[in-house]
Structures are given as structure tokens and as C-alpha cells.
Amino acid sequence: MHNTLQNDLDNLDYLLSLTKDKAAAYLNDINDKPVSINNVQGTIPINLPENGIGLEDTIKAFYEQHQDKILASSGPRYWGFVTGGTTPAAIAGDWLSAVFDQNPQGLKGAGDVSANIELQTINWLIQLFGLPSYFKGGFVTGATMSNFTSLAIARQWAGKQKGVDIAREGIKTEIRILTATPHSSAIKSLAMLGLGSSNIIAIKTADGNREAMDTADLEVKLLENKDFPVIVISSAGTVNTVDFDDMQAISDLQKRHTFYWHIDAAFGAFAACSEKYSHLLNGWQFADSITVDCHKWLNVPYDSAIYLVNEKHSALQLQTFQNSNAPYLGDPATDFSFLNFGPENSRRLRALPAWFALQAYGRNGFGWIVENNIVLANQFAQLLEEKTIFKLTAPVRLNVVCFSIADEKKRSGKLALVLEKLKSSGKLFISPTSYKGIPCLRAAFVNWRTTDEDILIAIDELIKAS
């Protein structure tokens, strides 16, 4: 064996312990670490070393070169995008997924245990969301690949309506996409699937400062496009204001019109964990497919998401993703394997961090995280309007606060200056956005570590920055 590899193997316990100590130090001090920095550049070697230096010196080199540039993006005041933290159980599961290095496909005699772990985890998530057992799913990297997977099945469904097997023959029929406020990952998925990112028929949004679709206009558009296969993409939690399409109304429309219904519930699915907010999802159980991100409100490490597909589409799913020209991988018709039901052949055991987290904290633990984040979002919104120059641009519907400056003339320049000052202080990270043409700032609450104290720190930072 190569000398350096042999040395690392001989000292594995010590080296893993050293790694653990470094990780624990980071996590123990995460509240005080910066969530943004002005300059990520540094003196970094650009040439690949001819002779390796071994793991211990590599750890030292990494911290010398990069430690001061690592952001506390899993910390309690990183409120940009919708980025969850990493619970202790999820971290342990993620570490072990690297140690075990499984490819959970479910092939007979290979990867069966890890595939069973994934199936169990999917079932637990379905129970967490209160969905029927006729949903089946698997793990992918994030909302983009979950939307891609679901919309690929929708594309196959659309082809079937016109007698075309799109997976084999290509797109030979017009397909209509109806949506109101889609996430960018859904638009990207349409581009990757050849359906066209601009080939969307926009549904009007509901009256009253809403991002949710107007279901009356949806029905009008369904009637106008009744001669074409139609895919409806709805939102369970829009990015800026966490608005929810009326799932019950859409499910009622399914009784009168034929369409494939996909729901992007990347983080809004977790409203199901709250008795107060679960009604926002009433009717979603009738969807054809659903996207959920686990590295958001489930607080597991990146990258982790699931797709959930109504089992009535299993044949279409198999047509879309089967490895029909690889006999060594088994018979897709009889040998269950995730590689025949999703886009990836090679996959890590992404389910394990979620399995650990669900086992460790259960339904009540995640119910508390969701409820606590919603309470904190409302506290932050109230203090914003009471103590700062900022005003809400939309009501706080769940866990995202969208706000701006009342003075239109000073708005754009002032917001840019605020963001620059926040970046310099490194104590609070929020995202710029635009809501109905208004430049805004946006704070998303999904981290299990966030407390009342973090709200006060954030308000103080915004006051100083403005």
C-alpha cells in the first residue's frame, strides 16, 4: 500500500477524532461566526501536489487556507434563501452515510438494506406530512431534481394522452404548462426536459396582495386548452411570501378537467407539522406528484430532497427512468430498483441523515421547529415595523418576512447600502428580492437554532445598517 495511505489507515481513530474535534469546535461557536464576508479570496496553492502530505497535515492546511472564509450558513442568523441548519442527529447520519458509502438502488443482493432504509424514511416523511400511503418516492439532490423528476413523469403522462411514448419517441405533441408563481427550479426543469422555460401559460394571481393562483382563471385556461395535454404546477409556499395555492379548489377542478397536477412544496410541506397551518395543504393529497426539500425545514445537510409520486403513475415513472438496455442491472419489470424510478443511477445514502433526524426528534420535535420558526418570523416582523424604517410588503403567512423601505425614491439605493453594511458586519444574512415590482429584503426562518435573542440582534443590525 502507498505509504501515506498506510499511515492514515494505521492512525484512523486519531484522525477521525481530530476531524470530530474540529467539527465540534465549529458547531459550538457557530452563533459567533460570520454569516457573510467581504473577501473570499486568499493565497491558495493552485498546483496539484506531486506527493500527498497525509490527512493530519491536510486538515491543518485546509484550516490555514479556508477556516476564516467558511460562513455560518447553518447558523441561527443565516436567513437568506431558505437554508435550514443541521441538527446533531442529521450530522451523525450524514457522517455515517459517507462511512458506509452505499448506493441504495435496491438491486437483489446489492444495496438492499440501504434501499430499505430509504423506503422506510420516505414512509416516515409521508406520515409526517399526513399524506396517503399511495404516494411513493425517493431521494434526490434538491428541489430542482425533485421538480425535474416529477415533471418528467408529467411529460410522459402528457404524451400518453396523445398516444406518444415520449421517453422513447421524443416530444411529438404540444403540451401546455399552467402556473402562477413558479419557483425558478421548476422553470429550469422545464428547460432541461425540452418543454421550454418560456412555454408557460401564466395564471392570474388571486386578489388581495397574493402570489397564489386565481383558480377561476385556472379553470378558464383549462377550458381554453382542453384539446391539449395540460400540466398544472402549483405552489405550496411561494418564495417571497409563502403563499399557498388553493389545493382544495384545484383538486375539485380535477373532477371536471383532465390535467396532471404537480405541487412544489419545497418547504411549505412542513406546514403539515403545525395544527394551526396544516389547513393550507387541504386537498394536496390528490396531487399527482409533490416536491419536498429536506435540507430546508427538516434541517438535514445539503443535498437532500424527495419526490413523491402517486402510485397510479408507477408505470409512467418506469417508462421514463428505466434502464432497459442494462440487463446486468436486473429486469425493471420485476426487480425493484430506485435507478428505474428516478434520474440517478449512482446515489449516496441521502436518506440516512433524514432517518436519523426523524428517529431522534419525531413528529413532535419537528412540529416544535416549525411552530417556533413561525413565531419568530412574526416577532421579527412586528419589531421591524415598530423599531425600524422598514415596512412589510406582504403579510407574514408562515415563516418568511418580506419587507422594504416606504420611501420609493430612496428604496433601491438604500436597500443596496443596507445589504452592503450587513455583509461587512457578518452578523445577519438576508436576501434581496423583488415583490410585485418592489425591491425588497427577505428573511426566511427555518433554522432549529434561531432564538428570541437572534431576533433582537437582527433588529439591532438592521437599525445600524439603515
C-alpha angles and dihedrals in degrees: 000000000000108000096237093047090048091051092051090048092050091051098038097125093051093045094049090047090051090051090049092051091052091049093047091050090054094048095044091054098037094113090064098042120102120260092202138021133196099224127032093174122106145145103298125167110246100192123084109242116247092211120035120232098215129249100286094055090040091057089050091048092049093053092045092052103035114013096097091050099053110109124218090238090150090050130108098261101045098109099158122119106345101297119165126205127240118257119213092251092050091051091051091050092048093051091050092048087061092046095050092040095197128173100213101206100131098234115162108268094004128076095348096135094049090047089053090051089054092048090049092049092049089051091051091051091049088053091046089055094043092237125151120265091244088083114094126184153158143212126271134165101271148316092303094060092038091054089043092053094047095045091048087059089045089053090052090049090051091052091050090057087064098036095257125132096211094185089063105025104031128234107324100154137059114258123194122214118202121191141137112203107004124181116249090246090062090051090049090050091054088054093050091048093054092244090116127248091234096045093093127125105216118226116212117251120242121266121264109056092307137152094193119104123263101241092201089060089045090058091049090053091046090055092046090053100038092123092060134063105261130206116194117202113195133182129237095187119001119221101247104036107008091240118173127216113233098266095184092053091048092049088051089053088057088066090061103031137040116237142128110250120208122179123203101209096157093154102350090076088077090068081084087073091065122072088205096055106025090096088074087075098048107139097019090112088078094061121116093224140359135202120215128176116213095188088066118056097356086064097222122141123272130298108045134119138137137218119213118200130184106249091231085079096052093111091051090047091053092048090052100048109019121130093224095162096053108078092173087068092061135251110311090208095059110014111071113222131159089224088070093051103043141038099258128076094181113051136161121227093271091161094069099077089049091046090053093046095048092045092047101045106018129193093313094051094054091041087058093049092052095045093045093051091050091050091049092049090055092046090052092049093050094050091046091060095039101046110020141054090250126104131194115257092195136014118269101253098172128331107335125085116203114191144158144172118284095221104085094195094057098033106098098040093042094051091050090051091049091052092049092052092047089051090053094049093047094205100107133031120196131158131242115232143157124241118190089336095311117121106235147167121235133204120193120198114205105120119113091214098058114115141176088268090060089055091055092047090050094050090049091050092050092049091051092045094051 
